[in-house]
Amino acid sequence: MSQYEQWVRDVLQQVVDGKLDLEGALQQLRDLPYEDLDFAKLDHHRSLRHGFPEVVLAQGKTADQVCKIMQRLTEKSSNVLVTRVDDEQAMHIAGCFPQAEHDPIARTIRLLPNEIEIRGHGTVLVVSAGTADLPVAREAAITAETMGNKVETLFDVGVAGIHRLLDNVNQIRNAAVLIVVAGMEGALPSVVGGLTDRPVIAVPTSVGYGASFGGIAALLGMLNSCASGTVVVNIDNGFGAAFAATRINQLGVE
């Protein structure tokens, strides 16, 4: 159960117990299903539908807008995840929330008023080909962890030195879901997919020289993978891969 769902249950329980009247409950629940902030319509209902509150994409927003959204989410007893945060935004947000956790490599900020509840059946393993893929890989790892999964990482194990990957076969085979991040020609997910019977979510990155076409070469390579059970998300979409992995890992969890 998400923190927001628990908050709604607590409000309703107070009504049942006679500790809160209907007007008081309506006042607290007035922002369901969303709250209009003029510049954004904040989807407070998302946690009830998806199991995790709305994630804030900082890209294209002002730092002040991000702070206001974070404030409203925390007031609903929600843990907050912000993605694609630039350095200027991060400095401003740190002034609003000194307790926030900023990862400059992943370009994420987390605000965790509540302890993260591990709800997954197994481990989500994030594998990356090269150090240049770390921003996307770390975005995936932090997102998956924040959404209640046990997360392990295996970085810089690309096919140019495949012995680095093969030294970790047991870790690969013990994972429940794998997120495999690679740029260049995008070969790593096919190799990993051939080593395990678990779902593999491939993430192409925009890392590479001219003929990589900003990640399109890796995307096409992954889409044409001969390793069955491999699915592909958009270029540089570590967040999307982590969300999909969460749904797989937490399927059937109450």
TIVO-742807 format. One record per residue (C-alpha): x, y, z. Coordinates in steps of 0.02 Angstrom, whole numbers, padded with zeros to 5 digits, always signed. Example, Ala and Ser with C-alpha at 12.3 -4.5 7.8 and 13.67 -1.06 7.14 Angstrom:
<pts>
+00615-00225+00390/+00684-00053+00357/
</pts>
This chain:
<pts>
+00000+00000+00000/+00068+00171-00048/+00088+00310+00080/-00047+00410-00007/-00170+00266-00004/-00134+00246+00181/-00166+00432+00206/-00337+00418+00120/-00379+00265+00225/-00331+00360+00384/-00447+00503+00339/-00592+00384+00306/-00555+00288+00466/-00564+00449+00566/-00739+00476+00495/-00791+00298+00542/-00721+00322+00719/-00812+00487+00740/-00649+00585+00757/-00680+00685+00598/-00844+00751+00528/-00893+00744+00345/-00849+00926+00314/-00676+00899+00386/-00650+00745+00278/-00709+00836+00122/-00589+00977+00161/-00443+00855+00168/-00498+00759+00013/-00548+00910-00091/-00397+00893-00206/-00446+00720-00268/-00420+00679-00407/-00308+00827-00447/-00257+00999-00384/-00248+01147-00501/-00090+01250-00469/-00121+01361-00622/+00044+01308-00702/+00013+01122-00669/-00130+01005-00627/-00057+00895-00492/-00122+00716-00502/-00143+00666-00319/-00245+00516-00375/-00099+00435-00465/-00036+00344-00311/-00203+00256-00293/-00198+00203-00476/-00013+00165-00499/+00053+00132-00324/+00170+00283-00327/+00138+00471-00327/+00161+00577-00481/+00346+00595-00523/+00403+00772-00560/+00493+00801-00725/+00598+00957-00691/+00644+00980-00873/+00550+01130-00943/+00493+01191-00772/+00562+01334-00668/+00646+01288-00505/+00510+01382-00411/+00375+01279-00498/+00464+01118-00449/+00475+01174-00268/+00289+01215-00262/+00244+01045-00333/+00359+00956-00210/+00281+01051-00066/+00105+01000-00114/+00156+00818-00135/+00240+00810+00034/+00084+00884+00115/-00006+00728+00055/+00120+00619+00148/+00206+00570-00014/+00385+00529-00049/+00439+00637-00195/+00549+00596-00344/+00606+00730-00465/+00696+00684-00626/+00802+00779-00754/+00857+00912-00631/+00991+01032-00692/+01121+01111-00577/+01033+01279-00563/+00868+01196-00516/+00957+01085-00391/+01032+01234-00300/+00863+01320-00286/+00775+01161-00228/+00909+01133-00095/+00862+01303-00025/+00679+01251-00016/+00714+01076+00050/+00884+01059+00136/+00844+00877+00176/+00821+00830-00008/+00940+00702-00084/+01020+00761-00247/+01112+00642-00364/+01200+00752-00492/+01246+00604-00603/+01068+00535-00612/+01000+00713-00614/+00872+00664-00482/+00811+00736-00318/+00720+00636-00186/+00622+00697-00037/+00584+00552+00079/+00475+00599+00228/+00423+00416+00238/+00532+00261+00245/+00534+00170+00078/+00430+00011+00090/+00506-00134-00008/+00360-00210-00103/+00447-00308-00241/+00458-00498-00250/+00643-00496-00298/+00789-00389-00351/+00793-00266-00494/+00968-00271-00569/+01026-00120-00669/+01167-00162-00790/+01260-00032-00892/+01383-00051-01034/+01500+00095-01001/+01536+00235-00880/+01462+00358-01006/+01294+00270-00983/+01293+00303-00796/+01171+00452-00797/+01034+00345-00873/+01079+00190-00771/+01080+00285-00607/+00915+00368-00651/+00843+00193-00673/+00919+00128-00511/+00862+00275-00404/+00687+00270-00479/+00669+00084-00448/+00732+00099-00270/+00618+00246-00230/+00469+00148-00295/+00498+00009-00170/+00615-00117-00251/+00774-00196-00190/+00901-00136-00318/+01074-00196-00365/+01190-00122-00496/+01320-00190-00614/+01408-00049-00707/+01540-00040-00845/+01522-00219-00908/+01500-00188-01094/+01534-00311-01234/+01705-00235-01275/+01766-00326-01120/+01637-00462-01104/+01736-00556-00970/+01680-00418-00849/+01500-00468-00879/+01530-00655-00874/+01613-00639-00704/+01442-00589-00636/+01330-00721-00713/+01262-00778-00545/+01206-00602-00501/+01122-00587-00671/+01029-00751-00652/+00971-00713-00474/+00886-00551-00521/+00697-00545-00541/+00701-00408-00675/+00848-00333-00768/+00868-00159-00840/+01010-00157-00966/+01076+00012-01021/+01192+00035-01171/+01239+00157-01306/+01352+00133-01459/+01283-00018-01554/+01171-00072-01408/+01228-00254-01402/+01231-00280-01214/+01045-00321-01186/+01053-00462-01313/+01201-00540-01222/+01117-00522-01052/+00953-00588-01122/+01044-00744-01179/+01108-00777-01003/+00945-00770-00905/+00762-00822-00912/+00706-00663-00823/+00628-00510-00907/+00756-00391-00984/+00711-00208-01011/+00834-00130-01133/+00874+00055-01127/+00967+00133-01274/+01069+00287-01232/+01123+00431-01341/+01306+00389-01308/+01409+00357-01465/+01496+00431-01616/+01414+00506-01771/+01338+00348-01845/+01252+00310-01680/+01129+00449-01728/+01101+00504-01549/+01050+00331-01491/+00948+00276-01640/+01076+00143-01687/+01068+00069-01512/+00877+00079-01514/+00865-00014-01679/+00992-00143-01621/+00892-00178-01464/+00727-00185-01558/+00805-00316-01671/+00876-00419-01527/+00871-00607-01552/+00861-00633-01362/+00680-00677-01325/+00600-00586-01179/+00692-00423-01212/+00584-00267-01223/+00644-00091-01263/+00603+00083-01197/+00642+00252-01272/+00817+00326-01290/+00890+00382-01121/+00728+00332-01032/+00797+00259-00871/+00643+00317-00779/+00524+00226-00896/+00625+00066-00883/+00621+00074-00692/+00433+00104-00689/+00405-00048-00801/+00523-00153-00696/+00428-00101-00540/+00263-00159-00611/+00339-00327-00658/+00427-00350-00490/+00277-00298-00386/+00140-00386-00484/+00014-00458-00364/+00085-00368-00211/-00052-00298-00098/
</pts>
